[in-house]
Amino acid sequence: MRTRPRPDIPVTSNAELTERWRDLLHLDGPPSDRRLFLAWLRTDGTMVHLLIPVEELPLEPDRVALGNLAELHTVVAESEDVDPADLHLAMCLERPGPATPTPDDAAWCSAIESIIRGRDGLDCSLHVHDGRTALPLLPRLTWSAA
């Protein structure tokens, strides 16, 4: 039996973030639906005690919903009493299908990079998860030296 990862153990690299998503979302089989999971990392690499699943995710990116993530990010930062720039928004697209990225995954990645990272200027990353394997699609740009 797998144990859930402890949010107080820092994540300090893209490889560790991939492993964290594998541990958080490990299923005994493929997921039946598409979801986008949202999590936040503090500057020291520890996770905010919050994991939000966005259910009923369409195949094509919902650009309006992605645009609203900046507001949610600000609310989470306020609850942590930190500046929004001091949190990393880690996202994982869970969906049925192959472990390898699909054209739909690439469309979501492109929209997230354009809207959240580009327009809104948020530090973010995106993984894809098929129930067993997590793969980075949009790695975090920089990691603070701990």
Backbone bond lengths (Angstrom), bond angles and torsions (degrees), N, CA, C in turn:
res aa  C-N    CA-C-N  psi(-1)  N-CA   C-N-CA  omega(-1)  CA-C   N-CA-C  phi
1 M - - - 1.451 - - 1.529 108.81 -
2 R 1.314 116.00 135.70 1.462 121.10 -179.88 1.520 109.69 -85.66
3 T 1.308 114.74 146.59 1.458 119.29 174.02 1.513 108.53 -101.75
4 R 1.308 116.49 148.00 1.459 121.27 178.30 1.522 109.42 -70.98
5 P 1.323 116.85 144.91 1.465 119.79 178.94 1.525 110.93 -67.71
6 R 1.309 114.71 149.84 1.462 120.22 178.52 1.522 109.46 -88.48
7 P 1.346 116.85 126.23 1.470 119.50 -178.16 1.524 113.87 -65.45
8 D 1.348 117.52 -17.23 1.461 119.97 -179.18 1.531 112.37 -84.68
9 I 1.336 117.65 -4.99 1.463 120.73 174.31 1.528 107.50 -89.30
10 P 1.332 117.52 118.46 1.472 120.34 -173.64 1.523 114.30 -63.82
11 V 1.320 114.53 145.84 1.456 124.41 170.36 1.529 104.76 -103.23
12 T 1.338 117.05 122.03 1.469 118.75 -171.84 1.529 114.48 -123.55
13 S 1.342 117.22 6.61 1.461 119.44 179.51 1.525 109.15 -155.17
14 N 1.326 115.43 166.16 1.464 119.91 176.60 1.529 111.09 -62.24
15 A 1.317 117.45 -37.82 1.470 120.80 178.70 1.533 110.69 -63.64
16 E 1.327 117.01 -41.38 1.463 120.37 178.24 1.526 111.31 -68.16
17 L 1.319 117.33 -34.29 1.462 119.88 177.28 1.533 110.25 -67.37
18 T 1.320 117.69 -39.56 1.464 121.06 176.04 1.528 109.81 -60.61
19 E 1.318 116.88 -44.96 1.469 120.89 178.78 1.530 111.29 -63.79
20 R 1.313 116.77 -37.92 1.474 120.46 178.73 1.525 110.35 -62.03
21 W 1.352 116.90 -44.55 1.469 119.23 177.92 1.528 110.94 -62.51
22 R 1.327 117.45 -40.50 1.478 120.36 177.74 1.524 110.15 -58.30
23 D 1.319 116.06 -44.87 1.466 120.26 -178.21 1.526 112.46 -70.47
24 L 1.312 117.19 -38.04 1.469 120.80 -178.99 1.523 112.28 -68.77
25 L 1.319 117.39 -38.78 1.460 120.91 -169.46 1.516 113.99 -112.50
26 H 1.314 118.53 16.49 1.463 120.55 -177.97 1.528 110.60 -61.43
27 L 1.328 115.90 125.94 1.457 122.95 177.09 1.523 108.95 -117.10
28 D 1.327 116.56 166.76 1.458 120.09 175.70 1.519 111.89 -85.93
29 G 1.309 117.54 -2.36 1.457 122.40 179.33 1.510 108.83 -167.01
30 P 1.319 116.43 -176.17 1.469 119.40 -178.39 1.525 111.85 -69.29
31 P 1.326 117.16 147.30 1.459 119.57 176.08 1.526 110.16 -68.77
32 S 1.317 116.26 152.75 1.465 120.02 -179.73 1.525 111.88 -91.50
33 D 1.319 116.88 -18.70 1.459 121.39 -177.09 1.524 110.40 -129.68
34 R 1.329 114.62 168.59 1.462 122.19 175.27 1.523 108.71 -94.93
35 R 1.340 115.98 133.38 1.463 122.08 177.01 1.527 108.49 -141.23
36 L 1.313 114.88 151.96 1.458 120.53 171.73 1.521 106.32 -115.78
37 F 1.324 116.56 114.56 1.457 121.13 178.47 1.519 109.14 -90.94
38 L 1.326 115.14 138.19 1.462 122.65 -179.91 1.525 109.23 -117.18
39 A 1.322 116.67 132.48 1.459 122.67 175.66 1.527 107.54 -142.99
40 W 1.304 116.11 161.37 1.465 120.55 -177.88 1.513 110.26 -129.99
41 L 1.338 115.08 139.40 1.460 122.36 175.44 1.518 109.38 -112.13
42 R 1.331 114.79 136.31 1.469 120.71 174.52 1.529 109.42 -79.50
43 T 1.309 117.13 172.51 1.470 120.60 -178.68 1.521 112.42 -62.09
44 D 1.351 117.80 -26.58 1.464 120.18 178.68 1.530 112.65 -85.41
45 G 1.341 117.40 1.78 1.459 121.58 177.50 1.520 115.15 91.63
46 T 1.331 117.36 -9.28 1.462 118.96 177.41 1.523 109.22 -75.46
47 M 1.331 115.38 154.31 1.464 120.13 -177.24 1.521 111.13 -94.13
48 V 1.319 115.40 141.72 1.458 121.13 169.01 1.531 106.04 -64.67
49 H 1.301 117.71 142.00 1.472 122.43 -177.84 1.524 110.32 -77.13
50 L 1.314 115.84 62.69 1.455 121.82 -176.97 1.525 108.61 -155.28
51 L 1.315 116.41 125.41 1.461 122.64 176.20 1.522 106.04 -132.94
52 I 1.325 116.31 113.57 1.464 121.25 -174.55 1.526 110.08 -109.72
53 P 1.345 116.83 120.54 1.460 118.62 172.50 1.526 110.23 -91.36
54 V 1.317 116.52 130.91 1.462 121.42 173.52 1.531 105.04 -98.93
55 E 1.317 115.69 110.94 1.470 122.24 -172.83 1.529 111.95 -84.74
56 E 1.331 115.04 165.68 1.465 123.53 174.50 1.526 112.44 52.72
57 L 1.294 114.97 48.81 1.461 121.54 -178.53 1.532 110.01 -74.36
58 P 1.321 117.94 128.31 1.466 119.56 179.46 1.534 111.49 -72.86
59 L 1.334 116.15 164.71 1.464 120.08 177.37 1.523 111.43 -64.52
60 E 1.330 115.84 -41.64 1.460 120.13 179.91 1.523 109.61 -90.90
61 P 1.324 117.48 144.52 1.463 120.53 -178.51 1.529 112.47 -58.73
62 D 1.316 115.32 137.35 1.461 122.41 175.15 1.523 106.73 -95.02
63 R 1.320 116.05 95.92 1.466 121.45 -173.50 1.529 112.90 -65.59
64 V 1.318 117.51 -30.95 1.466 120.26 177.33 1.528 109.88 -67.67
65 A 1.338 115.61 -47.16 1.467 119.33 178.84 1.530 110.88 -61.67
66 L 1.327 117.23 -41.19 1.462 119.98 177.91 1.523 110.83 -62.08
67 G 1.319 116.47 -39.17 1.460 120.22 177.82 1.515 112.65 -62.68
68 N 1.333 116.52 -30.79 1.471 120.70 179.48 1.522 112.84 -75.22
69 L 1.331 117.53 -14.18 1.464 119.54 179.65 1.524 112.15 -64.50
70 A 1.320 118.03 -27.51 1.467 120.39 177.32 1.533 110.21 -62.46
71 E 1.325 116.80 -40.01 1.470 120.05 177.41 1.524 110.82 -65.56
72 L 1.333 117.12 -44.36 1.460 120.64 177.98 1.520 110.36 -61.51
73 H 1.318 116.65 -41.42 1.469 121.55 178.22 1.536 110.38 -58.60
74 T 1.317 116.78 -41.95 1.472 120.97 178.60 1.526 110.99 -64.25
75 V 1.318 117.31 -40.78 1.469 121.20 178.48 1.534 110.35 -62.80
76 V 1.333 117.07 -43.31 1.465 120.65 178.35 1.529 109.99 -63.63
77 A 1.319 117.25 -42.67 1.471 120.56 178.19 1.526 110.97 -60.81
78 E 1.329 116.70 -43.34 1.470 119.89 177.83 1.526 110.84 -61.70
79 S 1.323 117.46 -40.20 1.472 120.20 179.75 1.530 111.53 -66.32
80 E 1.328 116.71 -26.35 1.461 122.48 177.90 1.528 111.78 -91.16
81 D 1.339 116.12 -4.73 1.460 123.05 -178.44 1.535 111.77 58.35
82 V 1.360 114.47 45.15 1.461 121.02 177.17 1.522 109.08 -133.93
83 D 1.297 116.03 164.10 1.456 121.92 174.53 1.536 108.11 -70.99
84 P 1.332 118.74 142.75 1.468 119.89 178.06 1.529 113.70 -53.93
85 A 1.325 117.59 -30.65 1.465 120.80 179.16 1.531 112.00 -68.48
86 D 1.336 117.00 -14.34 1.462 121.04 -179.27 1.529 113.05 -91.01
87 L 1.328 117.39 6.15 1.467 121.16 176.55 1.524 109.62 -121.12
88 H 1.303 115.51 142.73 1.464 122.50 174.27 1.529 107.61 -102.60
89 L 1.323 117.33 127.61 1.462 122.45 176.60 1.528 108.16 -89.96
90 A 1.330 116.04 109.58 1.460 122.21 178.73 1.529 107.57 -100.87
91 M 1.334 116.18 127.59 1.461 121.18 -178.57 1.517 109.56 -123.55
92 C 1.322 115.18 147.95 1.448 120.85 176.49 1.522 108.97 -137.44
93 L 1.313 115.31 121.41 1.457 122.96 178.56 1.527 107.70 -89.20
94 E 1.332 115.72 109.37 1.461 120.88 178.48 1.515 107.74 -99.65
95 R 1.336 115.58 130.43 1.465 118.96 -178.18 1.522 110.59 -159.24
96 P 1.349 115.84 154.97 1.460 118.54 173.92 1.521 109.79 -69.22
97 G 1.296 116.48 161.04 1.458 119.78 178.05 1.507 111.77 120.47
98 P 1.316 116.32 -167.89 1.465 120.69 -175.33 1.530 111.68 -71.66
99 A 1.332 114.37 157.01 1.463 119.34 177.18 1.524 110.97 -68.53
100 T 1.317 116.74 -26.38 1.461 119.96 -179.58 1.526 110.21 -76.59
101 P 1.325 117.34 148.16 1.469 120.20 -179.97 1.531 112.19 -61.43
102 T 1.313 114.73 143.77 1.462 122.60 -179.80 1.527 109.70 -107.11
103 P 1.315 118.91 168.83 1.468 120.38 174.34 1.536 112.47 -58.89
104 D 1.337 117.70 -34.35 1.470 120.22 176.67 1.529 110.73 -65.03
105 D 1.336 116.82 -40.29 1.468 120.64 176.51 1.523 110.26 -61.29
106 A 1.326 116.39 -41.97 1.467 120.77 179.84 1.525 110.92 -63.63
107 A 1.333 117.32 -36.76 1.463 120.78 177.82 1.522 110.73 -64.63
108 W 1.346 117.06 -43.18 1.468 120.32 177.17 1.524 110.60 -63.61
109 C 1.312 116.91 -42.82 1.459 121.51 179.83 1.527 110.52 -60.24
110 S 1.320 116.37 -46.15 1.460 121.44 179.93 1.528 111.17 -62.01
111 A 1.329 116.71 -43.34 1.473 120.39 -179.95 1.526 110.87 -66.08
112 I 1.324 117.24 -41.58 1.475 120.52 179.00 1.520 110.39 -64.57
113 E 1.321 116.19 -43.98 1.468 119.35 179.48 1.526 110.74 -63.07
114 S 1.310 117.10 -41.02 1.459 121.62 -178.18 1.526 112.33 -70.72
115 I 1.323 116.80 -46.69 1.470 120.54 -172.84 1.520 112.39 -85.77
116 I 1.313 117.10 -54.62 1.467 120.20 -173.07 1.522 111.76 -77.51
117 R 1.330 115.82 -48.15 1.459 119.23 -178.42 1.521 110.98 -79.87
118 G 1.324 117.27 -43.21 1.459 121.49 -176.01 1.515 113.39 -78.09
119 R 1.327 116.81 -68.78 1.465 121.04 -175.24 1.523 112.53 -65.85
120 D 1.366 116.55 -46.94 1.461 119.69 -174.57 1.528 113.10 -89.06
121 G 1.334 117.71 -12.49 1.459 121.57 175.62 1.519 114.80 68.60
122 L 1.341 117.90 26.26 1.460 120.31 -179.22 1.524 111.21 -90.89
123 D 1.312 115.37 142.30 1.453 121.37 173.44 1.525 106.94 -73.34
124 C 1.329 117.49 117.64 1.458 119.94 -176.59 1.520 110.98 -146.89
125 S 1.325 114.72 164.76 1.465 121.80 175.51 1.520 107.77 -144.53
126 L 1.333 115.65 161.18 1.463 121.27 179.07 1.519 109.45 -139.23
127 H 1.329 114.91 132.39 1.460 123.11 172.03 1.519 108.11 -118.36
128 V 1.325 116.22 160.80 1.458 122.07 171.77 1.525 106.29 -118.46
129 H 1.357 116.05 143.33 1.459 121.61 -174.92 1.517 109.05 -138.27
130 D 1.332 116.18 131.02 1.461 120.68 -178.50 1.527 113.01 -107.07
131 G 1.326 117.89 15.03 1.455 122.20 -177.80 1.514 112.49 106.18
132 R 1.318 116.46 -23.25 1.468 120.31 179.92 1.521 112.78 -133.11
133 T 1.310 116.95 -35.34 1.455 121.87 -173.98 1.521 110.20 -117.76
134 A 1.310 116.65 135.97 1.467 122.03 173.46 1.520 107.83 -113.05
135 L 1.328 115.32 134.56 1.464 121.14 178.30 1.515 109.52 -128.71
136 P 1.330 117.80 137.39 1.465 120.01 177.00 1.524 111.00 -74.58
137 L 1.327 116.11 131.69 1.466 121.60 173.52 1.524 110.63 -106.40
138 L 1.324 115.50 -38.36 1.458 121.95 -179.30 1.532 106.79 -132.92
139 P 1.337 117.88 94.42 1.462 119.64 -176.48 1.525 111.97 -71.12
140 R 1.310 114.30 156.80 1.458 120.28 174.23 1.526 107.95 -63.65
141 L 1.331 116.69 139.17 1.465 120.43 -176.05 1.525 112.92 -72.67
142 T 1.326 116.72 -44.89 1.460 119.21 -177.63 1.527 109.89 -138.85
143 W 1.306 114.61 150.08 1.463 122.26 175.97 1.514 107.29 -120.80
144 S 1.320 116.36 135.94 1.472 118.68 -179.93 1.515 109.01 -73.25
145 A 1.300 115.24 146.56 1.474 120.76 178.06 1.515 108.21 -76.70
146 A 1.309 115.95 115.89 1.472 120.59 -177.02 1.511 111.37 -84.23
